[in-house]
Amino acid sequence: MQGVRLPGDAGAAYDWVGFARRGLSPSTPALTCEPGYFGYDRPAYDPASAAEEQAWLDRIAGYAQACDTGAQSALLDHMKATDTAADIESIRAALGVGKLGIYAHSYGTYVAQVYATLHPHRIRRMVLDNNVDPRRVWYDAADFDQDVPLEGNLLLWFDWLTAHDDAYHLGATREAVRQEWDKQVATVSAAPAGGVIDPDEWADLFLVAPCFQARWPLLGTAFAGWVHNGDSLTLKALFDQLMQYGSDNTYAALLAEVCTDAPWPSDWPRWKADTEAAAALAPSTAWGNTWFNAPCRTLGAKSGAPVDIDGPKVAGALLIGETLDAATPFEGSLEVRARFPRSALIAVPGGTSNGATPGSNTCVDARIAAYLTTGALPPRSPGRHADLECTASPLPTPAG
């Protein structure tokens, strides 16, 4: 629970009410299209031939068709951020409160932006952690804006592994770890680890590292365990856990939201050209990210027009952005600050985690607590920049 993690009992003055968004279990109906879609034995993300490319095109088309089939297909036209904002307004009315507070992370910050635009006088306090850029929804924001930052953060993890080479023995330089990475990708391509972990599963598992520094030790242990001991059981167990193997509910619900908030291009040549350009800079991340979002090309639900996010009537908001967050790049927080002129932005230079507050950063947590207690925001000055910088939390240390 968010409130109890804040210093000075700052959360005690609030009733913290959470809800599962439409389509997301335990809300009913819970969307599911193909429960095993993120299973094993998938085509290679980076297609080496026209046949492999077509295999993925057929696969994503099949997933979109599965989502359009049956009673749940009727829900797909009602999964937009505006629908979720209407649900928030219904919850507010049901609770009988005139104003509410919103604490949102990542995708949730876009829903909060929409709600605040449509109901500006209903906001008492608003904390938005790592903000979606409202100009970029969703073809750019959910796909191509993320590729290069994800690749960059993967390299930062490699740097951390080199700094702890005494624990992991994967290489004493970034290039050495990169070579080991490439070697293992080739190895599992030729013969999947444990018979199931091929390059797709490898990428899905280890690309958690660019988004969450707290996972670095766990993933470092798994990487080293495979390299030095052939431990495929840990790789499989982590993949099953982190990717929610056997359930596509989280994926289906997210896809339904981003696919219908705004139009997506339907022409595959554009997707392919954009992905190839991204892959030249981000070879480990670009193709997997494209295939993740590509069912939006043919999903049968109607796309809406994005809300013009506009926040001058909102009393105030506290924005937080880690400057190397890859899932919601920092430029999004700067844009939201510009559109909410009574807000203030805290930057965490060098931070890579997505939606991690409140947590271990005492500077950030203290500012959140002060804002929730008194409404006090860091002083704002003209220009396109953060209003306060908090030093990033120390990097983790190897487990055990």
FIPA-637861 format. One record per residue: residue in three letters; x, y, z of N, C-alpha, C, CB in turn. Coordinates in steps of 0.1 Angstrom, whole numbers, plus 5000, padded with zeros to 4 digits. Glycine has a CB too. Layout:
<atoms>
ALAXYZXYZXYZXYZ...
</atoms>
This chain:
<atoms>
MET500849885000500050005000500950125000499050005012GLN500650224991501450334989501650425002500950424978GLY500450455009500450545020501350505031499150555025VAL501450385035502250345047503750345044501850205051ARG504150365031505550365028506150505028505750305014LEU505250605031505650745031506150785045504550835026PRO507150875046507650905059506750995066509050975058GLY506850995080506051085088504551065088506351225084ASP504150945085502750915085501951005075502150915098ALA502651055064501951145055500751085048502951195045GLY500750955047499650895040498450865049500050765034ALA498650885062497550855071496350945070498050865086ALA496451065064495351155063494451115051495851295061TYR494851015044494050975031493550835033494950985019ASP492350825026491850685024492350645010490250685024TRP493150535010493850494997492950394991495250435000VAL492450424979491450334972492150294959490150414970GLY492350164957492850114945491750044937494050014947PHE491950034924490949964916491649894904489850054911ALA491149784900491649714888490949774876491549564889ARG491749824866491149884855490349784847492249944846ARG489449834838488649754830489449644823487849834820GLY488949524823489549414816490649354824490049464803LEU491149414835492249364842491749294855493249474846SER492049164856491649084867492149154880492148944866PRO491249164891490049084893488749164888489849064907SER488949274880487749324874487149224864488049454866THR485849224862485149134853484349214843484249034861PRO484349164830485049054825486549084824484549014812ALA487448984826488849004825489248954811489648924836LEU489949044804490249014790491348904789490749144783THR491148814780492148714777491848674763492148594787CYS492948664755492748634740493448494737493348744732GLU494648484741495348354739496248344752496248344726PRO495848264762496648254774498048214772495948154783GLY498348134762499748094760500548174750499747954756TYR500048294747500648374737502148404740499948504735PHE502448434752503848454756504548324761503948564767GLY504248224755504848094758506148074751503847984755TYR506447944750507747904744507647874729508347784751ASP508747854722508747814708508147914699508147674707ARG508448044701507948144692509048174681507648274700PRO508548234670509548274660510548374665508848334647ALA511748384659512748474664512248614662514048454656TYR512448704673512048844672512648914660512448914685ASP513948894658514648964647514548874635516049004651PRO513648894625513448804615514648794605512248834607ALA515148674603516348664594515948634580517248554599SER514648614578514148584564512648634563514248434562ALA512248634551510848674548509848574554510548684533ALA510248454555509348354561509248374576509948214559GLU510348414583510248444597509448564600511648454604GLU509548664591508748784593507348754591509248894582GLN506948674581505548644578505048554590505448564565ALA505848474596505348394607504948484619506448304612TRP505648594621505248694631503948764627506348784635LEU503948804614502748874610501448794611502948924595ASP501648664608500448574610500148554625500848434604ARG501148554633500948534647500248654654502248504654ILE500648774651500048894657498648914651500849014654ALA498448874638497048884633496148784640497048854618GLY496648664643495848564650495548614664496648434650TYR496448674670496148724684495048834684497448784691ALA495248924674494249034673492848974670494549134662GLN492748874661491548804658490948734670491648704647ALA491848674678491348604690490748704700492448534697CYS491348824701490748924710489348974705491749044711ASP489148974692487949014686486848914686488149064672THR487148794692486148684691485448664704486848554687GLY484148644704483448604716482848734723484348534725ALA482348704735481648814742482548924746480948754755GLN483848894749484748994754485049104743486048934758SER484749064730485149164720484349294721484849104706ALA483149284728482349404730483049504739480949364735LEU483849444748484549534758485649614751485149454769LEU486249564740487349634734487049774730487849554722ASP485849814726485549944723485350034735484249944714HIS485549984747485350064759486450054768483950014766MET487650054763488850034771489850154771489649914766LYS489350264765490150384764490450454777489550484754ALA491450544777491750614789490550704793492950714787THR489750744783488550824787487550734794487850884774ASP487450604791486550514798487050494812486550374791THR488350474814488950464828488750594836490450424827ALA488850704829488650834836487150844841488950954827ALA486250794832484850794837484650694848483950744825ASP485350584849485250494860485750564873486150364858ILE486850644872487350714884486350814888488750784880GLU485750884879484650974883483550904890484251054871SER483150784885482050714892482450674906481750584883ILE483750634907484250594921484150714930485650534920ARG484650834925484550954933483150984938485151074925ALA482250974928480851004931480250904941479951004919ALA480650774939480150674948480650694963480450534943LEU481850744964482450774977481950894983483950774976GLY481250974975480651104981481651204984479851064993VAL482751214977483751314980483751424968485151254982GLY483951544972483951644962485251654954483751784968LYS486351624960487651624953488451494958488451744957LEU489251454949490051334952491551354949489551214944GLY492351264954493751264950494051144941494651254963ILE495051164933495451054923496951034925495051094909TYR497250914926498650874927498850774915499150814941ALA499550804905499650724893501050704889498850784882HIS501350584883502650544877502450514862503250424885SER503550544855503650504841502350524833504050354841TYR501850414827500550424819499550494827500050284814GLY499450474840498450534848498550694848498550484862THR499750744845499850884845499050944833501350934844TYR498950874822498150924811496750924815498450834799VAL496250824821494850824826494550934835494450684833ALA495550964844495351074853495351214846496551074864GLN496251224836496251344827494851364821497351334817VAL494351254816492951264809491951304819492651124802TYR491951234831490951264841491051414845491051174853ALA492251464848492451594852492051694842493951614856THR492251664829491851754818490251764818492351704805LEU489651644820488151644819487451694831487651504815HIS488151674843487551714856488551784864487051584863PRO488951904860490051974867489752014881490452094859HIS488452044883488052094897487851974907486852184896ARG488051854902487851744911489151694917487151624903ILE490251764913491651724918491951804930492651744907ARG492251724941492851784953494351784953492251724966ARG494851664951496351634950496551534939496951584964MET497751544932497951454922499551434921497451504908VAL499951304923501351264921501451174909501851194934LEU502251214900502451144887503851104886501951224875ASP504150974886505450914887505850864873505550804898ASN506850924867507350884853506150894843507850744854ASN506151004836504951044829505051014814504751194830VAL503850964809503650944795503651074788502350864792ASP504251084777504251204769502951214761505451214759PRO502051304764500651304757500751334742499751404764ARG501851384738501951414723502251284715503151514721ARG502651174722503251064715502350934716504551034721VAL501150944721500350824723499850784709499150854732TRP499950654706500650554713501750484704499750444719TYR501650504691502550434682503950464686502250474668ASP504250594689505650634692505950604707505850784689ALA505050644716505350634730505450484735504250694738ALA504650394730504650254734505650174727503250194733ASP506250224717507150144709508450214706506550114695PHE508550304697509850354692510550444701509650414678ASP509850524709510450604719511250524730509450704726GLN510850404731511450324742512750244737510450224747ASP512850214725513850124720515350164724513750104705VAL515750284720517050324723517350344738517350454716PRO516450404746516650404760516750264767515550484767LEU515950174762516050034768517449974765514949944762GLU517949994752519249944749520350014758519549974734GLY520150144759521150214768521150164782520850364767ASN520050144787519950094801520449954803518550104806LEU520249874792520849734792522349744793520449664779LEU522949844786524449864787524849914801524849964777LEU523949994808524250034821524249914831523250134826TRP523449814828523449694836524749614833522249604833PHE525149614821526449554818527549624825526749564802ASP527549754826528549824834528549784848528349974833TRP527349764854527249724868527849584870525749724872LEU527549494860528149364861529649364860527549274849THR530149454852531649464852532149514865532149554841ALA531449604872531849664885531849554895531049774889HIS531049444893530949334902531449204896529549324908ASP532449214888532949094881533448994890534049134871ASP533849034903534248944913533148854917534849014925ALA531948894915530748814919530148734907529648904925TYR530248794895529548734884530448674874528648834877HIS531648724872532648674863532148664849533148534868LEU531548774845530948784831531748874822529548824831GLY532748944827533649034820533949154827532949074807ALA535149204825535649314833535449454826537149304836THR534949444813534549564806533149544800535649594795ARG532549664796531249654790531349564777530749794786GLU532349584769532449514757532649364759533649564749ALA533349324770533449184773532049124777534449164785VAL531349194785529949144789529049144776529349234800ARG529149244768528449244755528749124747528649374747GLN530049084746530448964738529848844745531948964737GLU529848834758529248714765527848714762529548724780TRP527148824762525648834759525448774745525148974761ASP526148834736525948784722526248634720526848874712LYS527248594727527548454726526448364732528848424734GLN525848404743524748324749523448334740524548374763VAL523248444734522048454725522248364714521948604720ALA523448354708523748254697523548114702525148284692THR524048094715523947954720522547904722524647954734VAL521647994728520247954730519447954717519548044740SER520048024707519348014693519647884687519948134684ALA520847834689521147694683520547584691522647674683ALA520447594704519847494713519247564725520947384717PRO517947584725517347654736517747604750515747654735ALA517947694759518347654773517247574779518747774781GLY517547454784516547374790515447324780515947444802GLY515747344767514747314757513747414755514147184761VAL513747524762512647614761513047764760511747604773ILE514247804766514647944766515447974753515447974778ASP514748024743515448064731515648214731514648024718PRO516148284720516448424721515248514725516948474708ASP514048474722512848554726512648554741511648504719GLU512748434746512548424761513748494768512448274765TRP514948474763516148534768515948694769517348504760ALA515448744758515248894757514148934767514948934743ASP513048864767511948904776512348904790510748804774LEU513148804794513548784808514548894812514248654810PHE515648914804516649004808516449154805517948964802LEU515449174797515049314794514149374805514449334781VAL514049304816513449364828514549454834513049244838ALA515849424832516949494839516849644835518249434835PRO516649684822516649824819515549904825516449834804CYS514549844831513449924837513549924852512149864833PHE514149824858514149814873515549774878513049704877GLN516249874884517549844889517549744900518249974894ALA516449744908516349654919516449504915515049674927ARG516149474902516249344897517649304892515249324885TRP518549394892519949374886520649254893520749494888PRO520649244906521349124913520648994909521349144928LEU519348984909518648864906518948824892517148884908LEU518948914882519148884868520648854866518648994859GLY521548924873522948894872523248754877523748994880THR522648704887522848574892522348474882522048554906ALA521148504876520648404866521548404853519248454861PHE522048514849522948524837524148444840523248674834ALA524848464852526048394855525748244858526648464868GLY524648214864524348074866524247994853523048064874TRP523648054843523647984830524947974824522648064820VAL525748084824527048084817527947984824527648224817HIS528047984837529047904844528547764848529547984856ASN527247754850526747624855525747554846526247644869GLY525347624835524247574827522947564834524647434822ASP522647654843521447654851520247714843521647734864SER519647624836518447664828517147664836518247574816LEU517147594847515947594856515647734861516147494867THR516647804866516447934871515948034860517747994877LEU516548014848516048104837514548074834516848074824LYS514147944834512747914831511847964842512647764829ALA512247944855511447984866511248134866512047944879LEU512348214863512148354863511348404851513548424862PHE511448334840510648374828509148354832511048294816ASP508848234837507448204840506848304850507348064846GLN507748344860507248444870507148584864508148444882LEU508148634858508148774854507248794842509648814851MET507148704833506248714822504848664823506948654810GLN504548614836503248564839502848454829502148684838TYR503748364828503548254818502148184820504648154819GLY501448164810500148094810498948194812500148004822SER499248324813498148424814498548544806497848464829ASP497548584797497848704789496948814793497548674774ASN496348804805495348904810495949044810494748874823THR497149064817497749194818498149244804499049184826TYR498649164796499049204782497749244774499749094775ALA496749154774495549184767494849314771494549074768ALA494849344784494249464789495049584785494049454804LEU496349574786497149694782497049714767498649664786LEU497049604759496949624745495649684741497149484738ALA494549644747493249704744493249844747492149624752GLU493949894757493950034761494750114751494550054775VAL496050074749496850154740496450144725498350114742CYS495850034721495450014707494250104704495149874705THR493450134714492250214711492250354716491050134717ASP493250394724493250534728493450624716494450554738ALA494250584706494650664694494850574683495850744697PRO494750624670494950544658496350494657494550614646TRP496550374652497850314648497950294633498050184656PRO499150314627499250284613498950134610500650324608SER498250114599497949974595498949924585496549974589ASP499750014578500649964567501949904573500950074558TRP502149774571503349714576504649774571503249564573PRO504749814559506049874555506549994564505949924541ARG505550074569505950184578506550124591504750274581TRP505850024597506349964609507749904606505349854613LYS507849834595509149764593510249864591509049684580ALA510049974584511050074582511450144595510650184572ASP510450174603510750234616511450134625509350284623THR511150014625511749914633513249894629511049784633GLU513449884616514849864611515649984615514849844596ALA515150104614515850224618516250214633515150354615ALA515250174641515450164655516450054659514150144663ALA516349944651517249824654518749854651516849704646ALA518949954642520349994640521050054652520450094628LEU520150114661520650174673520450084685520050314675ALA519350004684518949924696518749784691517649984702PRO519749704688519549574683518949474692520849514678SER519049494705518549394715517049414718519349404728THR516549534715515249574720514149604709515349694728ALA514649644697513649704688512649604683514349764676TRP513049494678512149404671511149344682512849294664GLY511649304693510749254704509649354707511549214716ASN510049484708509049584712508049604701509849714714THR508449594688507549604677506549494678508249604664TRP506949364679506049254679505149264691506749124678PHE505549314702504749334714503549414711505549394725ASN503749524703502649624701501949594687503249764700ALA502449514679501949504665500549454664502849414657PRO499949374673498549344672497649464670498049264683CYS498149584674497349704672497049734658498049824679ARG497849684649497649704634496249654630498749634626THR495849544635494649484629493549454640494949354623LEU493749504652492749484662491449554657493149544676GLY490349474659489049524653488349644661488149414653ALA488849664673488149774680488449914674488649774695LYS487550004676487650134670488650224679486250204669SER489550294672490450384679489750514681491750394671GLY490050574692489550704695490550814691489150714710ALA490150944694491051054692491551094706490251174686PRO492851104707493451134720492951264726494951144719VAL492751274739492351394745493451494745491951364760ASP493151624742494151724742494451764757493651854735ILE495551704762495851724776496051874779497051634780ASP495351924789495452064792495152084807494352144783GLY496152134815495952134829496052264836496952054834PRO495852384830495952514837494952524849495852624828LYS493852454848492852474858493052374870491452444852VAL494052284869494352194880495152264890495052064874ALA494652254903495252334914496752314915494652304927GLY497252184913498652164914498852014913499152204928ALA500151974909500451834908501951824910500051784893LEU502351714916503751684918504151574908504051634933LEU505051614900505551524889506951464893505551594875ILE507151344889508451284892508951214880508351174904GLY510251224877510751164865512251124867510651254853GLU512450994865513850944865514350964851513950794869THR515551034850515951094837516250984826517051184838LEU516650864831516950754822515850644821518250694825ASP514650674826513550584825513250554810512250634832ALA513250424807513150394793511650374789513850264790ALA510850324798509450294795508650424792508750214806THR508950534800508350664799509450764799507250694810PRO510150794788511250884787510951014794511750894773PHE512051074799511951194808511251314800513351234812GLU511451314787510751424779509251434782511051404764GLY508651314785507251314788506951394801506751174790SER507751384811507551454823507751604821508551414834LEU508651644812508851784809507651834802510151804800GLU507051754793505851804785504651814794505551704774VAL504451724804503351734813503551854822503251604821ARG504751884826505052004834504552124826506452014838ALA504852124813504552244805503052254804505152234791ARG502252144804500852154802500052174815500352024795PHE500752154826500152174840500952284846500152044848PRO500652414843501552524847501652544862501052644841ARG500752474870500752494885501452364891499352514890SER502152294883502752174888504252194891502652054878ALA504952104897506352104898506951964896506752154913LEU508151964890508751834886510051814894509051844871ILE510051694900511351644906511951544896510951574919ALA513251574893514051484884514951404893514851574874VAL515151284888516151194895517251164884515551064901PRO518251244883519251224873519951084873520351334873GLY519951014862520650884862519750774866521850884870GLY518550804871517650694876517050624864516550754885THR516950494864516350414853515050344856517350314848SER514650354868513450274872512150344868513450244887ASN511150254865509850304860508850294871509450234848GLY508350404876507250404886507650334899506050334880ALA508650384905509250314917508950384930510750294915THR508150484930507950564943506650514949507950714940PRO506550534962507550564972508550444973507050614985GLY509750474977510750364977511950394986511150324963SER513050384980514350394988514950534987515350294983ASN514350624978514950754976514250854987514650804962THR515050884997514450965008514151105004515450965020CYS514951154995514651294990513351294983515751334980VAL513051204974511851204967510651174976511851094955ASP510851074985509751044994509451155003510150925002ALA510451235008510151345017509351455010511451405022ARG509651474997508851574989507451534987509551604976ILE507251404984505851354982505151364995505951204978ALA505751335007505151345020504751485023506051295031ALA505651585020505351725022504151775014506551815020TYR504151725001503051774992501751714997503351724978LEU501651585000500451525004499951585018500551375005THR500851625026500451685039500051825038501651675049THR500751905031500452055031500152105017501652125036GLY500352035007500152084993501352164988498952174993ALA502452164996503652234992504452164981504552255004LEU504652244970505452194959506852264958504652224946PRO507852204952509052274950508852404942510152184943PRO509552514945509352634937509552614923510252744943ARG508752674915508752654900509352784894507352624894SER510252764884510852874877510652854862512352884880PRO510752964854510452964840511452864833510453104834GLY510952814821511852724813511352584813513252734819ARG511952504805511652364803512652284810511552324788HIS512452254823513452184831512752144844514652274835ALA513452064852512952014865513052134875513651894870ASP512152124885512252224895513052184907510752254900LEU513352054908514252004919514851884914513351984932GLU516151864918516751734915517051654928518051764907CYS516751524928517051444939518151334934515851374944THR519151324941520251224938519651084937521351224948ALA519951014926519450874925519850794936519950814912SER519050694940519350594950520650514946518250494952PRO521450474956522650394953522250274945523350354966LEU523150234936522950104929522949984938524050094918PRO522249884934522149764943523549694944521149664938THR523649614954524849534955524449384952525449544969PRO525449304948525149164944524549094956526449094940ALA523549004952522848924963523848824969521648854956GLY523548804982524348694989525748734992524248574982
</atoms>
